[in-house]
Amino acid sequence: MREINQAYIDGKLITPHGTQLSPLFNPATEELIGQVRLADETDALAAVAAAKRAFTSWSKTGKEERIALLNRLSDSLAERLDDLKAAMVEEYGAVASIVEGLVPLTPQMFADAARLLETYEFEKPQGSSTVIMTPVGVAVVITPWNLSTVFIAQKVSAAIAAGATVVVKPSELSALQTQVMIEAFEAAEVPPGVINVITGRGNVIGDVLTTHPDVAKVGFTGSTGVGQRIMRNAAENFKRLTLELGGKGPTILLDDADLPTAVPAALTSGFLNNGQTCFAGTRILAPRTRLDEVLQAIEAAMPGFQAGDPRDPATGVGPVVSQTQFDTVQRYIRIGLEEGAQLLTGGEGRPEGLDKGWFVKPTVFTGVTNQMRVAREEIFGPVLVVIPFGDDDEAVSIANDSPFGLQAHVFSSDAERAQRVARQVEAGTVLINRIFSDRTVPFGGVKMSGIGREHDQYGLEAYLEPRSITA
């Protein structure tokens, strides 16, 4: 059994002051695979103090020094890719398509930030004035267990490029991934205090970090409920915020969509990361005139999304992360049935042949209205709903009738029509005939899906404050 008992503060691997231990399970087997020693308030205060000390010098560095560090971090993480992939499979059951397709983004985020810095101008003349982009200060980065290393890299790379210093609080459920990350940080010779990493519970150290007067910025990816709490905490001294929260993404299949292509893509989006992705397309909006065709296409494509051992390259959907999440998803499946939705595929219980592990049957509901809870609330598991619509206007109306607005999809054979529909959808990102976004464009949500944007220049400037000097 693995013992994860290190934090990374002020450039050193240390044993946390906190003594509470949190168990780590393999969700595919339910076996106890380790435990992590959690940081406490003393550790949180020490991490913020280290970041504050380091900010004095790091904020004054030029592009060359920041680019050098970003490239060292990229190289160091690239050397640990196999370890990161193995940790994701063991720790939350990520399938091959995720570990092979998305984990390499971890070092790439740092390389991208380094390239961005080469041409980014921190001083911009404007009339008789000069606008100076200055680092925001100490930034706290709070990340979830799903795609943990990518989210850490995304936020930390932007902060480092901006000249800010960072305290990272990852989820205690991603401790194996976090351990690989901090070892890579140490190997990259990060200046003391520039990056600090402490693993702990949100109700213990999260509130300490998000209310601390020396913290100027919070970047968070996670649930809408926790985002609301962070926003309340940050209001005390007007911290800058980037909150990337929940979603209930619509996938609009217009009546001219190429269903043999569009339906498997829609299912890939909805079941991505075992259904545990905030930007998943979990509401499939189908034209009423082709509803039967859509349902037949879904049934035909489902063999490609069978649940099973995440180590098997043929597996399409792995387990959910914990017993608690398994119970939550099962409850939502029951709610859907109680609300009058019908099962096209899936349902309650484990998939056939899987008597261990927190596996959920990949589930698709039909007979769903947009007012049902399974169509309005984020389930965070492999559960999708199909909602029929009449014309394009009704499709847009259903898509927008949601408290969320993170990412949406539109599938059509008519480029002009797809653009017209996409421009009416209320979401931070709308993808046309594709399921993965472009990381050079801003990413973030509207409504209850959050505030602020990440990626490229937009993510960098989230960690900068513009100041104007007028002669």
DRENMIKOL-767086 format. One record per residue (C-alpha): residue number from 1; residue in three letters; x, y, z. Coordinates in pm, 1 decimal, padded with zeros to 6 digits, always signed. Layout:
% DRENMIKOL-767086
     n   res          x          y          z
   NUM   ALA          X          Y          Z
...
This chain:
% DRENMIKOL-767086
     n   res          x          y          z
     1   MET   +00000.0   +00000.0   +00000.0
     2   ARG   +00136.2   +00338.8   -00097.1
     3   GLU   +00201.0   +00610.0   +00159.1
     4   ILE   +00173.1   +00960.2   +00010.6
     5   ASN   +00309.8   +01185.4   +00280.7
     6   GLN   +00472.2   +01479.0   +00104.6
     7   ALA   +00382.5   +01837.9   +00033.7
     8   TYR   +00588.5   +02083.0   -00169.7
     9   ILE   +00647.5   +02414.8   +00006.6
    10   ASP   +00918.2   +02672.7   -00049.6
    11   GLY   +01106.4   +02451.5   -00294.5
    12   LYS   +01123.4   +02149.8   -00065.2
    13   LEU   +00945.9   +01816.5   -00033.5
    14   ILE   +00825.5   +01815.2   +00326.5
    15   THR   +00604.2   +01610.5   +00554.3
    16   PRO   +00279.2   +01800.9   +00615.5
    17   HIS   +00207.6   +01934.6   +00959.7
    18   GLY   -00140.2   +01783.6   +00930.5
    19   THR   -00178.0   +01426.9   +01055.2
    20   GLN   -00513.2   +01319.9   +00906.3
    21   LEU   -00491.6   +01031.6   +00659.6
    22   SER   -00726.1   +00987.2   +00364.3
    23   PRO   -00763.4   +00648.0   +00190.8
    24   LEU   -00702.6   +00597.3   -00180.8
    25   PHE   -00899.0   +00333.7   -00370.4
    26   ASN   -00872.7   +00181.0   -00714.6
    27   PRO   -01226.6   +00244.7   -00846.9
    28   ALA   -01205.8   -00048.3   -01089.6
    29   THR   -01144.0   -00298.8   -00810.2
    30   GLU   -01252.6   -00113.1   -00492.8
    31   GLU   -00918.4   -00212.7   -00342.7
    32   LEU   -00741.0   +00013.1   -00095.9
    33   ILE   -00420.4   +00112.8   -00275.7
    34   GLY   -00279.6   +00375.0   -00041.8
    35   GLN   -00336.6   +00668.2   +00184.2
    36   VAL   -00242.7   +01033.1   +00169.7
    37   ARG   -00144.5   +01253.4   +00461.3
    38   LEU   -00349.7   +01570.3   +00441.3
    39   ALA   -00228.6   +01923.6   +00496.3
    40   ASP   -00385.7   +02137.4   +00766.2
    41   GLU   -00422.3   +02509.8   +00835.0
    42   THR   -00058.2   +02539.5   +00943.8
    43   ASP   +00054.6   +02398.4   +00608.5
    44   ALA   -00178.5   +02631.1   +00419.2
    45   LEU   -00043.3   +02935.0   +00597.9
    46   ALA   +00315.0   +02822.4   +00535.7
    47   ALA   +00246.6   +02775.1   +00163.4
    48   VAL   +00092.0   +03122.4   +00127.2
    49   ALA   +00380.5   +03277.5   +00320.3
    50   ALA   +00633.3   +03106.3   +00092.0
    51   ALA   +00449.6   +03224.5   -00218.2
    52   LYS   +00432.8   +03579.3   -00083.3
    53   ARG   +00807.6   +03587.3   -00017.3
    54   ALA   +00883.4   +03449.7   -00360.9
    55   PHE   +00653.9   +03698.1   -00534.8
    56   THR   +00884.8   +03987.4   -00447.3
    57   SER   +01155.5   +03855.9   -00677.3
    58   TRP   +00960.3   +03638.4   -00923.1
    59   SER   +00727.9   +03923.5   -01020.8
    60   LYS   +01033.5   +04122.7   -01130.7
    61   THR   +01171.9   +03853.3   -01361.5
    62   GLY   +01179.8   +03906.5   -01735.7
    63   LYS   +01054.4   +03687.5   -02015.1
    64   GLU   +01378.3   +03497.0   -02050.6
    65   GLU   +01380.1   +03363.1   -01695.2
    66   ARG   +01009.8   +03270.8   -01703.9
    67   ILE   +01042.3   +03097.7   -02040.8
    68   ALA   +01338.8   +02899.0   -01912.1
    69   LEU   +01141.5   +02776.8   -01610.2
    70   LEU   +00835.3   +02690.8   -01819.0
    71   ASN   +01048.9   +02486.6   -02057.1
    72   ARG   +01220.2   +02305.9   -01768.7
    73   LEU   +00879.5   +02220.8   -01625.8
    74   SER   +00759.1   +02096.0   -01962.7
    75   ASP   +01067.0   +01876.3   -02006.6
    76   SER   +01048.8   +01743.0   -01651.9
    77   LEU   +00682.5   +01647.9   -01685.7
    78   ALA   +00738.6   +01495.3   -02029.5
    79   GLU   +00989.8   +01258.2   -01868.7
    80   ARG   +00718.4   +01145.2   -01624.2
    81   LEU   +00436.0   +01093.5   -01875.1
    82   ASP   +00423.4   +00717.1   -01822.4
    83   ASP   +00398.2   +00768.4   -01446.3
    84   LEU   +00118.9   +01024.3   -01490.9
    85   LYS   -00073.6   +00789.8   -01719.2
    86   ALA   -00036.3   +00496.9   -01479.9
    87   ALA   -00154.1   +00710.0   -01187.2
    88   MET   -00465.3   +00822.8   -01374.7
    89   VAL   -00560.6   +00465.5   -01464.9
    90   GLU   -00506.5   +00335.0   -01113.2
    91   GLU   -00648.3   +00632.6   -00926.4
    92   TYR   -00971.6   +00702.9   -01111.2
    93   GLY   -01004.5   +00448.9   -01387.1
    94   ALA   -00919.6   +00664.0   -01688.5
    95   VAL   -00946.4   +00466.3   -02012.7
    96   ALA   -00682.5   +00447.2   -02285.5
    97   SER   -00833.6   +00720.0   -02503.3
    98   ILE   -00807.6   +00965.3   -02213.1
    99   VAL   -00457.6   +00881.6   -02093.7
   100   GLU   -00313.0   +00868.7   -02442.7
   101   GLY   -00501.8   +01168.0   -02579.1
   102   LEU   -00514.7   +01412.9   -02289.4
   103   VAL   -00233.1   +01339.2   -02041.4
   104   PRO   +00032.7   +01466.2   -02288.9
   105   LEU   -00134.4   +01806.9   -02255.6
   106   THR   +00024.4   +01830.9   -01908.2
   107   PRO   +00378.8   +01914.0   -02028.5
   108   GLN   +00236.9   +02078.6   -02342.1
   109   MET   +00060.9   +02346.8   -02135.3
   110   PHE   +00396.4   +02468.9   -02004.2
   111   ALA   +00552.5   +02463.0   -02351.5
   112   ASP   +00255.3   +02657.3   -02490.0
   113   ALA   +00292.8   +02922.9   -02219.6
   114   ALA   +00662.4   +02957.5   -02296.9
   115   ARG   +00588.4   +03013.9   -02666.1
   116   LEU   +00317.7   +03265.8   -02584.9
   117   LEU   +00560.2   +03469.4   -02376.0
   118   GLU   +00799.2   +03507.7   -02667.1
   119   THR   +00562.0   +03749.0   -02842.9
   120   TYR   +00339.7   +03875.7   -02560.7
   121   GLU   +00383.0   +04245.6   -02481.4
   122   PHE   +00352.5   +04339.8   -02115.7
   123   GLU   +00363.7   +04713.0   -02199.7
   124   LYS   +00134.0   +04857.2   -02463.4
   125   PRO   +00123.0   +05224.0   -02570.2
   126   GLN   -00226.9   +05364.1   -02601.5
   127   GLY   -00258.5   +05728.3   -02701.7
   128   SER   -00065.1   +05935.2   -02450.9
   129   SER   -00071.5   +05648.5   -02201.8
   130   THR   +00107.3   +05322.3   -02139.4
   131   VAL   -00084.3   +05015.4   -02023.8
   132   ILE   +00133.4   +04788.0   -01810.0
   133   MET   +00026.4   +04429.0   -01747.3
   134   THR   +00149.5   +04339.9   -01399.1
   135   PRO   +00132.4   +04004.6   -01214.4
   136   VAL   -00170.0   +03978.9   -00988.7
   137   GLY   +00017.3   +03849.6   -00681.6
   138   VAL   -00014.3   +03520.9   -00494.1
   139   ALA   -00255.9   +03290.0   -00675.7
   140   VAL   -00434.5   +02989.2   -00526.9
   141   VAL   -00514.5   +02711.9   -00773.4
   142   ILE   -00776.6   +02453.6   -00673.2
   143   THR   -00819.3   +02154.2   -00901.9
   144   PRO   -01047.3   +01847.6   -00917.1
   145   TRP   -00949.2   +01480.9   -00931.3
   146   ASN   -01059.3   +01431.6   -01292.7
   147   LEU   -00786.9   +01527.5   -01540.5
   148   SER   -00603.7   +01665.1   -01239.4
   149   THR   -00259.8   +01702.5   -01397.1
   150   VAL   -00399.3   +01886.6   -01700.7
   151   PHE   -00590.4   +02133.9   -01485.2
   152   ILE   -00287.5   +02195.4   -01262.0
   153   ALA   -00066.1   +02252.8   -01566.1
   154   GLN   -00320.3   +02478.8   -01732.5
   155   LYS   -00344.1   +02713.0   -01435.1
   156   VAL   +00010.6   +02699.9   -01300.9
   157   SER   +00167.0   +02762.4   -01643.1
   158   ALA   -00043.8   +03076.5   -01691.2
   159   ALA   +00038.0   +03206.9   -01344.4
   160   ILE   +00413.3   +03144.5   -01381.8
   161   ALA   +00417.9   +03311.1   -01723.4
   162   ALA   +00241.0   +03613.2   -01574.0
   163   GLY   +00496.3   +03648.2   -01295.6
   164   ALA   +00261.1   +03536.4   -01020.2
   165   THR   +00344.1   +03277.0   -00755.5
   166   VAL   +00118.8   +02982.8   -00681.3
   167   VAL   -00027.7   +02763.9   -00410.5
   168   VAL   -00189.8   +02453.0   -00560.1
   169   LYS   -00458.7   +02262.1   -00370.1
   170   PRO   -00541.8   +01946.4   -00566.4
   171   SER   -00809.0   +01698.6   -00465.9
   172   GLU   -00716.6   +01437.0   -00209.5
   173   LEU   -00856.8   +01181.8   -00459.3
   174   SER   -00574.2   +01260.5   -00702.7
   175   ALA   -00284.2   +01211.1   -00463.6
   176   LEU   -00089.2   +00971.4   -00687.7
   177   GLN   -00104.0   +01216.7   -00977.2
   178   THR   -00010.1   +01502.0   -00743.6
   179   GLN   +00293.4   +01314.4   -00614.1
   180   VAL   +00428.2   +01271.7   -00967.2
   181   MET   +00365.7   +01640.5   -01036.2
   182   ILE   +00553.3   +01769.3   -00731.3
   183   GLU   +00846.2   +01537.4   -00797.8
   184   ALA   +00863.0   +01679.7   -01149.3
   185   PHE   +00843.4   +02033.8   -01010.1
   186   GLU   +01134.4   +01963.5   -00777.8
   187   ALA   +01338.4   +01811.7   -01060.5
   188   ALA   +01277.5   +02125.4   -01269.3
   189   GLU   +01447.5   +02336.4   -00999.6
   190   VAL   +01158.4   +02573.4   -00944.1
   191   PRO   +01277.5   +02874.9   -00741.6
   192   PRO   +01171.9   +02836.7   -00377.4
   193   GLY   +00813.4   +02946.7   -00315.8
   194   VAL   +00718.1   +03006.4   -00679.0
   195   ILE   +00509.1   +02686.0   -00685.6
   196   ASN   +00375.1   +02527.1   -00367.3
   197   VAL   +00151.5   +02219.0   -00353.6
   198   ILE   -00053.2   +02100.6   -00055.9
   199   THR   -00315.4   +01825.2   -00060.1
   200   GLY   -00604.0   +01868.5   +00178.6
   201   ARG   -00977.8   +01885.9   +00217.2
   202   GLY   -01162.8   +02194.6   +00103.7
   203   ASN   -01337.3   +02241.1   +00437.1
   204   VAL   -01000.9   +02237.7   +00616.0
   205   ILE   -00756.8   +02430.1   +00398.5
   206   GLY   -00976.0   +02549.0   +00112.1
   207   ASP   -01141.1   +02816.0   +00322.6
   208   VAL   -00804.7   +02921.6   +00466.8
   209   LEU   -00661.6   +02972.8   +00119.8
   210   THR   -00963.6   +03148.2   -00032.2
   211   THR   -01003.5   +03394.7   +00254.7
   212   HIS   -00634.8   +03466.6   +00317.3
   213   PRO   -00563.1   +03840.3   +00279.3
   214   ASP   -00229.3   +03772.9   +00104.3
   215   VAL   -00397.8   +03575.7   -00174.9
   216   ALA   -00490.9   +03797.8   -00469.3
   217   LYS   -00632.2   +03543.3   -00713.4
   218   VAL   -00815.5   +03210.3   -00707.7
   219   GLY   -00835.5   +02980.8   -01009.7
   220   PHE   -01078.1   +02693.9   -00959.7
   221   THR   -01217.9   +02404.4   -01160.9
   222   GLY   -01491.5   +02201.2   -00995.5
   223   SER   -01853.3   +02195.4   -00892.1
   224   THR   -02083.4   +02495.0   -00904.2
   225   GLY   -02161.6   +02459.6   -00533.4
   226   VAL   -01795.7   +02485.4   -00431.5
   227   GLY   -01749.7   +02769.6   -00679.8
   228   GLN   -02025.6   +02963.5   -00504.5
   229   ARG   -01852.9   +02912.1   -00170.3
   230   ILE   -01519.7   +03030.3   -00311.9
   231   MET   -01687.4   +03337.7   -00458.6
   232   ARG   -01837.4   +03425.7   -00120.4
   233   ASN   -01499.3   +03379.3   +00047.8
   234   ALA   -01322.4   +03587.3   -00215.6
   235   ALA   -01565.6   +03874.9   -00175.0
   236   GLU   -01411.9   +03959.8   +00162.1
   237   ASN   -01112.9   +04130.1   -00001.2
   238   PHE   -01213.9   +04129.2   -00369.6
   239   LYS   -00989.1   +03850.3   -00490.8
   240   ARG   -00971.8   +03803.7   -00866.1
   241   LEU   -01147.3   +03484.9   -00975.4
   242   THR   -01150.3   +03234.9   -01257.2
   243   LEU   -01418.2   +02974.2   -01191.1
   244   GLU   -01470.6   +02689.6   -01437.0
   245   LEU   -01773.3   +02507.8   -01299.5
   246   GLY   -02038.6   +02253.4   -01390.0
   247   GLY   -02217.7   +02194.7   -01715.0
   248   LYS   -02510.9   +02021.6   -01879.9
   249   GLY   -02396.8   +02059.4   -02237.2
   250   PRO   -02641.2   +02030.5   -02526.9
   251   THR   -02546.9   +01841.8   -02842.3
   252   ILE   -02777.2   +01965.3   -03117.7
   253   LEU   -02824.8   +01723.0   -03406.3
   254   LEU   -02986.6   +01932.7   -03677.7
   255   ASP   -03210.0   +01747.1   -03922.1
   256   ASP   -02940.7   +01753.6   -04191.8
   257   ALA   -02670.0   +01606.8   -03966.2
   258   ASP   -02476.5   +01305.3   -04089.8
   259   LEU   -02597.8   +01067.1   -03819.2
   260   PRO   -02341.0   +00786.2   -03874.4
   261   THR   -02075.2   +01045.2   -03786.3
   262   ALA   -02263.7   +01275.2   -03550.9
   263   VAL   -02416.7   +01016.4   -03317.5
   264   PRO   -02090.3   +00836.6   -03225.2
   265   ALA   -01933.4   +01180.6   -03172.8
   266   ALA   -02221.8   +01282.8   -02948.1
   267   LEU   -02183.4   +00966.5   -02741.6
   268   THR   -01806.6   +01016.6   -02719.8
   269   SER   -01863.6   +01365.0   -02580.8
   270   GLY   -02127.6   +01249.0   -02335.0
   271   PHE   -01937.6   +00946.1   -02205.4
   272   LEU   -01597.3   +01120.0   -02209.2
   273   ASN   -01383.7   +01041.8   -01907.2
   274   ASN   -01642.0   +00789.3   -01785.9
   275   GLY   -01904.4   +01062.9   -01793.8
   276   GLN   -01703.1   +01267.8   -01545.3
   277   THR   -01634.2   +01579.8   -01749.7
   278   CYS   -01783.9   +01923.3   -01689.5
   279   PHE   -01796.6   +02002.7   -02061.2
   280   ALA   -01959.8   +01672.4   -02163.0
   281   GLY   -02251.5   +01683.4   -02404.6
   282   THR   -02502.6   +01511.2   -02177.3
   283   ARG   -02820.8   +01641.3   -02346.9
   284   ILE   -02861.9   +01508.1   -02701.3
   285   LEU   -03116.0   +01724.4   -02884.1
   286   ALA   -03263.9   +01524.7   -03172.0
   287   PRO   -03495.7   +01644.9   -03453.5
   288   ARG   -03842.6   +01501.0   -03403.8
   289   THR   -03859.6   +01413.1   -03774.7
   290   ARG   -03553.6   +01187.6   -03739.8
   291   LEU   -03593.1   +01076.6   -03379.7
   292   ASP   -03628.3   +00707.9   -03462.9
   293   GLU   -03315.6   +00723.5   -03679.0
   294   VAL   -03122.0   +00891.8   -03398.3
   295   LEU   -03228.9   +00630.4   -03143.7
   296   GLN   -03137.8   +00348.8   -03382.5
   297   ALA   -02798.7   +00509.9   -03444.7
   298   ILE   -02737.9   +00536.1   -03069.6
   299   GLU   -02820.2   +00169.3   -03016.7
   300   ALA   -02594.3   +00073.9   -03307.0
   301   ALA   -02303.5   +00277.4   -03165.5
   302   MET   -02331.3   +00160.5   -02803.2
   303   PRO   -02106.1   -00146.2   -02844.0
   304   GLY   -01819.7   +00102.4   -02875.7
   305   PHE   -01897.0   +00237.5   -02527.7
   306   GLN   -01897.1   -00073.5   -02315.0
   307   ALA   -01790.2   -00045.7   -01952.1
   308   GLY   -01494.2   -00249.3   -01836.9
   309   ASP   -01136.9   -00266.3   -01714.9
   310   PRO   -00975.3   +00069.9   -01793.9
   311   ARG   -00647.6   -00107.2   -01871.9
   312   ASP   -00812.2   -00283.4   -02165.7
   313   PRO   -00768.9   -00070.7   -02481.3
   314   ALA   -01112.9   -00189.0   -02599.1
   315   THR   -01291.4   -00038.5   -02297.6
   316   GLY   -01499.7   +00267.9   -02378.8
   317   VAL   -01619.3   +00362.0   -02029.6
   318   GLY   -01436.1   +00301.2   -01703.3
   319   PRO   -01563.5   +00327.4   -01344.5
   320   VAL   -01676.8   +00638.4   -01162.9
   321   VAL   -01432.3   +00763.0   -00905.3
   322   SER   -01583.2   +00650.0   -00573.9
   323   GLN   -01859.8   +00462.9   -00396.9
   324   THR   -02019.9   +00797.4   -00318.7
   325   GLN   -02025.9   +00895.3   -00685.4
   326   PHE   -02155.6   +00550.0   -00783.3
   327   ASP   -02442.6   +00590.3   -00537.4
   328   THR   -02515.1   +00940.0   -00669.3
   329   VAL   -02534.4   +00822.9   -01030.1
   330   GLN   -02757.0   +00528.6   -00935.7
   331   ARG   -02988.9   +00769.6   -00755.1
   332   TYR   -03016.3   +00985.7   -01066.9
   333   ILE   -03101.1   +00682.6   -01281.5
   334   ARG   -03385.1   +00603.1   -01040.2
   335   ILE   -03496.9   +00966.9   -01049.4
   336   GLY   -03510.5   +00955.7   -01427.5
   337   LEU   -03732.7   +00647.1   -01419.6
   338   GLU   -03954.4   +00801.1   -01153.2
   339   GLU   -03990.4   +01113.8   -01367.2
   340   GLY   -04121.9   +00904.5   -01655.1
   341   ALA   -03812.5   +00878.0   -01876.0
   342   GLN   -03758.0   +00549.7   -02059.8
   343   LEU   -03435.4   +00356.4   -02089.3
   344   LEU   -03296.4   +00318.4   -02437.9
   345   THR   -02991.3   +00146.1   -02294.9
   346   GLY   -02834.2   +00095.2   -01953.7
   347   GLY   -03012.3   +00137.2   -01623.0
   348   GLU   -02951.2   +00065.5   -01256.4
   349   GLY   -02678.4   -00158.2   -01119.9
   350   ARG   -02342.0   -00268.8   -01251.2
   351   PRO   -02286.2   -00383.0   -01607.9
   352   GLU   -02315.1   -00755.8   -01666.5
   353   GLY   -02000.8   -00942.6   -01571.8
   354   LEU   -01864.4   -00668.8   -01344.4
   355   ASP   -01934.7   -00757.5   -00982.1
   356   LYS   -01658.0   -00536.0   -00840.4
   357   GLY   -01564.8   -00177.6   -00904.5
   358   TRP   -01776.2   +00134.9   -00925.3
   359   PHE   -01893.3   +00069.1   -01279.2
   360   VAL   -02214.5   +00225.1   -01405.7
   361   LYS   -02405.1   +00091.9   -01705.1
   362   PRO   -02363.8   +00351.8   -01983.7
   363   THR   -02718.9   +00484.8   -01983.3
   364   VAL   -02927.7   +00675.6   -02236.2
   365   PHE   -03277.3   +00799.2   -02150.0
   366   THR   -03549.3   +00877.3   -02402.7
   367   GLY   -03893.3   +01028.0   -02349.1
   368   VAL   -03722.7   +01313.9   -02165.6
   369   THR   -03844.2   +01670.7   -02130.8
   370   ASN   -03604.3   +01952.6   -02057.5
   371   GLN   -03773.8   +02012.6   -01720.9
   372   MET   -03679.9   +01673.9   -01575.9
   373   ARG   -03403.9   +01667.8   -01318.8
   374   VAL   -03197.5   +01429.5   -01532.3
   375   ALA   -03202.2   +01700.9   -01802.3
   376   ARG   -03124.5   +01994.1   -01573.4
   377   GLU   -02878.6   +01872.7   -01308.2
   378   GLU   -02518.1   +01769.5   -01358.7
   379   ILE   -02498.4   +01395.6   -01287.8
   380   PHE   -02123.4   +01346.1   -01347.8
   381   GLY   -02151.3   +00991.3   -01468.9
   382   PRO   -02224.2   +00804.6   -01794.4
   383   VAL   -02590.2   +00905.5   -01815.0
   384   LEU   -02725.7   +01089.5   -02121.1
   385   VAL   -03072.5   +01208.7   -02220.0
   386   VAL   -03231.4   +01246.3   -02564.1
   387   ILE   -03469.7   +01540.8   -02603.2
   388   PRO   -03669.1   +01589.8   -02928.1
   389   PHE   -03720.1   +01928.1   -03095.5
   390   GLY   -03916.9   +02062.9   -03389.4
   391   ASP   -03724.1   +02336.0   -03568.1
   392   ASP   -03396.7   +02520.7   -03519.6
   393   ASP   -03554.0   +02784.3   -03297.5
   394   GLU   -03691.4   +02521.7   -03061.0
   395   ALA   -03352.5   +02348.6   -03051.7
   396   VAL   -03186.2   +02674.4   -02947.9
   397   SER   -03459.4   +02739.0   -02691.4
   398   ILE   -03412.3   +02397.1   -02531.0
   399   ALA   -03034.1   +02429.0   -02538.4
   400   ASN   -03050.4   +02766.5   -02363.0
   401   ASP   -03312.7   +02660.2   -02109.5
   402   SER   -03050.4   +02551.5   -01860.8
   403   PRO   -02879.6   +02703.0   -01557.4
   404   PHE   -02547.6   +02605.5   -01718.9
   405   GLY   -02355.9   +02729.3   -02021.5
   406   LEU   -02009.1   +02577.9   -02050.2
   407   GLN   -01982.6   +02393.7   -02381.6
   408   ALA   -02227.8   +02300.6   -02656.2
   409   HIS   -02213.0   +02111.5   -02985.3
   410   VAL   -02391.4   +02157.8   -03316.2
   411   PHE   -02388.7   +01895.5   -03592.6
   412   SER   -02508.0   +01988.3   -03941.4
   413   SER   -02418.5   +01938.2   -04307.2
   414   ASP   -02488.5   +02305.7   -04376.2
   415   ALA   -02200.0   +02525.2   -04254.7
   416   GLU   -02398.0   +02848.1   -04269.8
   417   ARG   -02693.1   +02700.9   -04083.4
   418   ALA   -02466.1   +02552.1   -03817.1
   419   GLN   -02302.1   +02890.3   -03764.3
   420   ARG   -02641.0   +03058.5   -03733.0
   421   VAL   -02754.4   +02813.5   -03467.7
   422   ALA   -02419.6   +02811.6   -03284.1
   423   ARG   -02420.8   +03190.2   -03247.5
   424   GLN   -02753.4   +03173.9   -03064.5
   425   VAL   -02649.0   +02912.1   -02809.6
   426   GLU   -02562.7   +03046.7   -02464.0
   427   ALA   -02232.1   +02876.6   -02387.5
   428   GLY   -01870.8   +02980.2   -02346.8
   429   THR   -01771.9   +02738.3   -02623.8
   430   VAL   -01979.8   +02604.0   -02911.2
   431   LEU   -01823.2   +02335.5   -03129.7
   432   ILE   -01947.8   +02264.9   -03480.7
   433   ASN   -01907.7   +01907.8   -03608.1
   434   ARG   -01636.3   +01834.9   -03352.4
   435   ILE   -01612.2   +01744.6   -02983.7
   436   PHE   -01277.5   +01886.6   -02869.3
   437   SER   -01207.2   +02257.4   -02841.2
   438   ASP   -00909.4   +02460.5   -02958.3
   439   ARG   -00685.5   +02543.0   -02662.9
   440   THR   -00571.3   +02868.8   -02825.9
   441   VAL   -00917.8   +03020.7   -02780.9
   442   PRO   -01082.0   +03124.4   -02452.6
   443   PHE   -01245.2   +02849.4   -02249.7
   444   GLY   -01492.8   +02905.2   -01968.3
   445   GLY   -01860.7   +02925.7   -01892.3
   446   VAL   -02157.1   +03157.7   -01867.7
   447   LYS   -02442.9   +03149.7   -01617.3
   448   MET   -02385.1   +02885.7   -01346.1
   449   SER   -02090.5   +02742.2   -01537.7
   450   GLY   -01857.1   +03006.1   -01402.3
   451   ILE   -01675.4   +03329.1   -01474.5
   452   GLY   -01347.7   +03412.3   -01643.9
   453   ARG   -01158.6   +03238.2   -01921.2
   454   GLU   -00856.1   +03012.4   -01957.8
   455   HIS   -00617.8   +02907.6   -02238.9
   456   ASP   -00353.6   +03101.8   -02427.2
   457   GLN   -00350.5   +03481.8   -02391.8
   458   TYR   -00687.9   +03478.7   -02214.9
   459   GLY   -00557.6   +03247.3   -01944.9
   460   LEU   -00236.7   +03446.1   -01908.2
   461   GLU   -00421.9   +03773.5   -01863.0
   462   ALA   -00637.9   +03618.8   -01592.2
   463   TYR   -00322.2   +03636.1   -01377.1
   464   LEU   -00233.0   +03992.5   -01477.8
   465   GLU   -00364.0   +04330.8   -01369.3
   466   PRO   -00366.9   +04612.0   -01628.1
   467   ARG   -00234.5   +04940.6   -01493.4
   468   SER   -00236.6   +05267.1   -01684.4
   469   ILE   +00023.7   +05539.6   -01675.8
   470   THR   -00081.6   +05861.8   -01844.0
   471   ALA   +00160.9   +06147.8   -01900.1
